[in-house]
Amino acid sequence: MTLLERIAVGFDGSADAQVAARWAFRLAGQVGVDVVVVHAVGLLEHVAGTGNAVELEAMAHRLASEEGLDPGRVRWHLADGDPCSVLARAAQPPIEADLVVVGSRGHGARAGLLLGSTSHELAEHSHVPLVIVPAGRTAPQHEQDQ
């Protein structure tokens, strides 16, 4: 059994989320594991009708394709709740992730902060290893060194 079988990546469509998703897709392709793209739908998104999960799902699949990941290795997971709670539960069924990947900041990013609230809170509470991908990263480190 391998240590890594499934990666969960938080995805809100922001630039940092796209960088994190590309990083996760590239890693998944290198080690032959599946990726679950997780989008949390909070109360404000329900009320305001903002965010289009169908468009976000299509974007995530396009990014996976651009990174060369087999489409059969990518699954979309939409869940009610705040992003931190939803991603913290990613280690449990139905996702059962061995690793959680997030961007350093999402749509609610405030200028000057290195980490957004979700990545910061996950760093404190995640029950599985967490990778916070800084903006501008597109590949796991060992691939960039080659």
C-alpha positions as CSV (number, residue, x, y, z in Angstrom):
1,M,0.0,0.0,0.0
2,T,1.3,3.5,-0.8
3,L,1.2,6.4,1.5
4,L,-0.6,8.5,-1.0
5,E,-3.7,7.2,-2.8
6,R,-6.0,10.3,-3.0
7,I,-5.4,14.0,-3.1
8,A,-8.1,16.5,-2.2
9,V,-7.6,20.0,-3.7
10,G,-9.7,23.0,-2.6
11,F,-11.1,24.9,-5.6
12,D,-12.9,28.2,-5.7
13,G,-11.8,29.3,-9.2
14,S,-9.4,32.0,-7.9
15,A,-6.0,32.4,-9.4
16,D,-4.3,30.8,-6.3
17,A,-6.8,27.9,-6.4
18,Q,-5.9,27.3,-10.1
19,V,-2.2,27.2,-9.2
20,A,-2.9,24.7,-6.4
21,A,-5.1,22.5,-8.6
22,R,-2.4,22.4,-11.3
23,W,0.2,21.5,-8.7
24,A,-2.1,18.7,-7.4
25,F,-2.8,17.4,-10.9
26,R,0.8,17.3,-11.8
27,L,1.7,15.5,-8.6
28,A,-1.1,13.0,-9.1
29,G,0.1,12.3,-12.6
30,Q,3.7,11.7,-11.3
31,V,2.7,9.3,-8.6
32,G,-0.4,7.7,-10.2
33,V,-3.1,8.7,-7.7
34,D,-6.6,10.2,-7.9
35,V,-7.6,13.8,-7.2
36,V,-10.9,15.0,-5.8
37,V,-11.5,18.7,-6.5
38,V,-13.5,20.1,-3.6
39,H,-15.7,23.1,-3.8
40,A,-17.4,24.4,-0.7
41,V,-20.7,26.2,-1.1
42,G,-21.2,28.5,1.8
43,L,-24.4,30.3,2.9
44,L,-23.4,33.5,1.2
45,E,-23.0,31.7,-2.1
46,H,-26.4,30.2,-1.8
47,V,-28.1,33.5,-0.9
48,A,-26.3,35.7,-3.5
49,G,-26.4,33.0,-6.2
50,T,-22.7,33.8,-6.9
51,G,-20.3,31.2,-8.2
52,N,-21.3,28.7,-10.8
53,A,-20.4,25.2,-9.7
54,V,-20.9,23.9,-13.2
55,E,-18.4,26.4,-14.6
56,L,-16.0,25.8,-11.8
57,E,-16.2,22.0,-12.4
58,A,-15.5,22.5,-16.1
59,M,-12.6,24.8,-15.3
60,A,-11.1,22.2,-12.9
61,H,-11.4,19.4,-15.6
62,R,-9.8,21.7,-18.2
63,L,-6.9,22.4,-15.9
64,A,-6.4,18.7,-15.2
65,S,-6.4,18.0,-18.9
66,E,-3.9,20.8,-19.5
67,E,-1.6,19.1,-16.9
68,G,-2.0,15.8,-18.7
69,L,-3.9,14.0,-15.9
70,D,-6.2,11.1,-17.1
71,P,-9.8,12.4,-16.7
72,G,-10.7,9.2,-15.0
73,R,-8.4,10.2,-12.1
74,V,-10.4,13.4,-11.4
75,R,-13.6,13.7,-9.4
76,W,-15.6,16.8,-8.5
77,H,-17.0,17.1,-5.0
78,L,-19.4,19.9,-4.1
79,A,-20.3,20.3,-0.4
80,D,-22.2,22.7,1.8
81,G,-20.3,24.5,4.4
82,D,-17.4,26.9,4.9
83,P,-14.2,26.0,3.0
84,C,-12.1,25.1,6.0
85,S,-14.7,22.7,7.5
86,V,-15.4,21.1,4.2
87,L,-11.6,20.6,3.5
88,A,-10.9,19.4,7.0
89,R,-13.5,16.7,6.5
90,A,-11.8,15.6,3.3
91,A,-9.9,12.9,5.1
92,Q,-13.2,11.2,6.0
93,P,-15.6,9.4,3.7
94,P,-16.7,10.0,1.0
95,I,-13.4,11.6,-0.1
96,E,-10.9,9.8,2.2
97,A,-8.0,12.0,1.1
98,D,-4.4,11.3,2.2
99,L,-3.3,14.8,1.3
100,V,-5.0,18.1,1.1
101,V,-3.8,20.8,-1.3
102,V,-4.9,24.5,-1.2
103,G,-3.7,27.8,-2.6
104,S,-2.2,30.3,-0.2
105,R,-5.2,32.6,-0.7
106,G,-8.6,32.4,-2.3
107,H,-11.3,34.8,-3.5
108,G,-11.5,36.5,-0.1
109,A,-7.8,37.4,-0.2
110,R,-6.7,40.6,1.5
111,A,-3.7,42.4,0.1
112,G,-0.5,41.9,2.2
113,L,-1.5,38.6,3.8
114,L,0.7,35.6,3.0
115,L,-2.0,33.1,3.9
116,G,-5.8,33.4,3.6
117,S,-8.1,32.4,6.4
118,T,-8.8,28.9,5.0
119,S,-5.2,27.9,4.4
120,H,-4.2,29.3,7.8
121,E,-7.0,27.5,9.6
122,L,-6.3,24.2,7.8
123,A,-2.6,24.5,8.8
124,E,-3.7,24.4,12.4
125,H,-6.5,21.8,12.2
126,S,-5.9,19.4,9.3
127,H,-5.8,15.7,10.2
128,V,-3.8,14.7,7.1
129,P,-0.7,16.3,5.5
130,L,-1.5,19.7,4.0
131,V,0.3,21.4,1.1
132,I,-0.2,25.2,0.8
133,V,0.9,26.1,-2.8
134,P,2.2,29.6,-3.0
135,A,1.1,31.7,-5.9
136,G,3.1,31.2,-9.0
137,R,4.0,27.5,-8.4
138,T,2.8,25.0,-11.0
139,A,4.8,21.9,-10.4
140,P,6.1,19.8,-7.5
141,Q,9.6,21.0,-6.5
142,H,11.6,17.9,-7.6
143,E,10.2,18.3,-11.2
144,Q,11.3,22.0,-11.4
145,D,14.8,21.1,-10.2
146,Q,15.4,18.8,-13.2
